[in-house]
């Protein structure tokens, strides 16, 4: 008898735990049905092209373009009717900005959704991470029309990429630190990190650990939600909401930071302060061979499936 996927998952968890490399998948999560408003693929593409073409390059040393990108995000946030704000901070004598918009009640535990608007070097950065920022802008538009029942803070961060990656100079670190210092409770943080690259061909998806092959598709046709062990229940809830919101396949994994890619985005800044956080991603270089390369262009993205990711995140803002 061929073992079922849940049984394989259980066997693998036992195996990897025995060898000191723990990984947990989330089989058997029942969808929480919802009918979110449809995100607009054309708007997503327009935002990606503005960031990846008009405002290219967006690396840390191209300060004028980063400022123009921050202004672009701010104007889009203002147009939603939400409460906008800017968090300024200094790095090496230069001021950078996190751009913020808030929706829902002013009090209560906060849901934070963020993405970085800088890019690596001279690359266009369409998937990494104009796609995540475009997702923020479209999500904000939807929340302006359909406000959430809970406080939601949407943040576009500066300086996620090298040389500031994994440092206190990341915009997400600055934001997380400010929340902790203010005493604000964070219900969950979601980082949108590369959400636009999808492929249906066999072998288009690779994995960080070979032992995971029995558990995950070999086609890059799904969106992934990545978290640490401490956020296991949060992951199940997010997966259930994603599965009930659209027909886009969703895969999840809880794993320690030493598994390659698990902490490769802004959510790790919140982990530093022991705040619950997950990453929503197309899995970056495990699928997209244009990662940090000249080929990371707007033409390489799938805006229809990207729109489904945004609608799924919208569902989280309404029912998490």
ZAMAR-153688 format. One record per residue (C-alpha): x, y, z negated. Coordinates in steps of 0.1 Angstrom, whole numbers, plus 5000, padded with zeros to 4 digits. Each point is the difference from the previous one (the first is absolute). Layout:
% residues N
XYZ/...
END
This chain:
% residues 320
500050005000/501350345009/500250224968/497850314999/501650344999/499150064963/501649674990/503150095020/500150334982/499849844966/502749755009/502350285013/499550214969/501149704979/502949935023/501450365001/499450054963/502149704993/502950135021/499750354985/498550185030/496450074992/497550105026/496250004997/497450025028/496350074995/497949735016/496349964994/499250374995/496350065008/499350325021/498150294983/497850105029/499750375010/499350215030/502650285001/499850275025/502149935031/503450175002/500750175033/502849845021/500350315022/500650224969/502649764987/501950005033/499850385002/501650034965/502749745008/500950185032/500250344982/502449864974/502049765022/500350225031/499350374993/501650004965/502849765009/502549964983/498849984964/503249894982/501050164967/502650235017/497450145024/498450224974/498250235025/498149715015/499349854966/498450334990/498050015032/498849644993/499050104965/498150305014/498249775025/498949774972/499050284978/497850165027/498349665007/499449964962/498550354997/497649925029/498549714980/498750234973/501949824972/502050174973/503550055014/503350044982/503750015007/502749854977/503350175007/503349864988/503750065007/502649765013/503650115006/498950375000/497249945025/496250024993/497849715011/496249964997/497649734992/496650095015/496949904980/496350005004/497549884974/496549865002/497349884975/499750094963/502750204984/500349774970/500549634995/502649755011/501650095033/500349815032/503150125019/500549935037/503250125016/502349985030/503450175008/500250245029/503750005006/501749765024/503349835003/502750195019/499250095036/497349735004/496550115010/498649824970/496649935015/499349684979/502550114973/498350194988/497850235022/497549714999/499750024962/499650385001/497549985028/498149754978/500050254971/498750285022/497249785014/499249864965/499850364987/497650105028/497749714991/500150084963/499250365007/496749885016/499449714975/501550104967/501249714977/498449934966/503450004984/502950255000/502149945031/503350185007/501549985034/503750095003/502450045030/503549964986/503450155010/503349805000/499249634999/502849915025/503749974995/502050174984/497350064974/498449665001/499849844965/501050324983/498350274979/500050235030/497349815017/496750195002/498249714986/502349984970/499450374993/496249955003/500049694978/502150174974/497750314999/496949784995/501749824971/501150334984/496550135003/498549704983/497749925029/498949645001/500649835034/497649735009/502049905031/502450145025/499949885036/502950085024/499249995037/503349895016/500049925037/496349915008/499950025038/502049715016/498149685008/500749715023/498149685008/502749795016/501349694982/503250064982/499550384998/500049994961/503049914979/500249974962/502550094973/500249644986/499949695022/498049814975/497050235007/499549885035/497349754991/498050284983/500050285025/499250045037/502850015026/498150275019/500250374990/496350055001/499350084964/500550274974/501949924969/499650114964/503249974979/500350024962/501949894969/498849734975/498750264976/497550115026/498549665008/496450094991/500250335018/501249815031/497149774999/497550294998/501750195029/500049685021/496349944993/499150355010/502149995031/498549675011/496550134995/500550325019/501349895034/500849695020/503750085000/501949714984/501750094967/502849814983/501450074965/503149914980/501150074964/503849974997/503050134981/502050295014/502949795010/497849855028/501050215031/497650275008/497849984969/501150334987/500850175033/497650304997/498650274977/498049764978/503349894983/500350364986/496849934980/501449664989/502950194985/497550174976/498149674995/497050135019/497949755020/500850025037/499849805033/501250055035/497849975031/502149925030/500349835034/503249844985/502550245017/503149835013/498549654994/497850085030/500950335016/503449985017/499950375007/500650064962/502450304996/500650005038/499350215030/497249775010/497850104971/497750205022/496350085000/499549775030/501049704980/497150034975/496549844999/497750284989/496849795000/501449774974/501750284982/496550164997/498849684983/502850034974/498850364992/496449884997/501149734976/501950244978/496950225000/498149714986/502549984971/499450374992/496349934997/500049684979/503349934984/
END
